[in-house]
Amino acid sequence: MVAAALVAKGVELRGDEATRAIIETVAATEEDWSTEYLDYILAVKVVPSMQAAIDHINEYSSQHTEVIVTKNVEAAEAFMAQIDSACVFHNVSTRFSDGEEFGFGAEIGISTDKLHARGPMGLRELTSYQYRVRGEGQLKAQ
């Protein structure tokens, strides 16, 4: 049902072999897993376990923002603790990953680097942050 709704909205689905056995999609390539499309394209991969999903995300992610949608709080907490990204969300739209949403003022740039300071550095400059946001399906208006 989700795949049909996405296709009806013009989304191109790309999937691994296991996904293509369930729904009709274009075959995904290795490059698809690490591509940020900036388009109506979604790459879908079926994984055998939560740990396999976490490993896949940590290998291919931009390390900016990741989300898990689940009612299983234990799974969500494991996901949030093991994902190596600046923002990890549980049941919240990734569109909330924005400097102004976090109260930082107008966003002037983003970084997925862990070490962002240059020149003389103290403890504050060596600190890396991860923002964990928990919700109940909140969406951000377009």
Secondary structure, 3 states (H helix, E strand, C coil): CHHHHHHHCCCEEEECHHHHCCCCCEECCHHHHHCCCCCCEEEECCCCCHHHHHHHHHHHCCCCEEEECCCCHHHHHHHHHHCCCCEEEEEECHHHCCCCCCCCCCCCCCCCCCCCCCCCCCCHHHCCCCEEEEEEEECCCC
